[in-house]
Amino acid sequence: MTAAKDLADKMHRTFFRTLSLLSSRGQGALLRRYFDWWHRRPDPWNMGTDAYEQAKYAATLAQVSAGPYRRILEMGCSEGVFTQRLVRAHPDAHVTAVDISERALRRAAERVAEAADRTLLVAADLLTFTAEHRYDLVFCSETLYYVGRGDRLRQASAQLIGLLAPGGVLVLVHPWPEARRLHRFVDASGAVSRVSEFVETAAHRPFAVSVYRAPGRTAASATG
């Protein structure tokens, strides 16, 4: 069973590396179709009910200081399961949640309707997303392996770092030990410093939560 799963994971990663041979626009168009297809039924990865996912969300939030944070970004929000946790954990923050699938975002809107006045849902690709503001706190979970080859991973890493406000916090969450490869460009950038890393190895699918901070003070802390 393990060998079969390992083979499936390898084929999965090969598929996304192949997509990244296309132009950024072509890659984004195919990924949009792919994820809209996956979301043809609600919660295709059982993120809202799976005990592993819930434990991972709790571990992720536990690695982040209480703030305050004025602006929070979640990149790759899917149907908004973690987004809902964010808006509840940070009731004074404005949360922007981004996903490439418009179908997923329609369901995310239902999940965060309680905080619609301070939640913005954006249909966009990680590589081409642009923002008017910089963010005090940025999350990117289970997303970087979709960008494919090293040059696109480098581009995605630079994009995430560039979205941080002075003193902003970046949180990356990916399978372990694959996280070493996926986070390597952020680790090597020199633009942020890793302040903590939590690795859960007891789970059936080990994962790492890596937390980075940009130099300077956030606007939230400067006014607090």
Order of alpha helices (4+ residues) and beta strands (2+ residues): alpha-alpha-alpha-beta-alpha-beta-alpha-beta-beta-alpha-beta-alpha-alpha-beta-beta-alpha
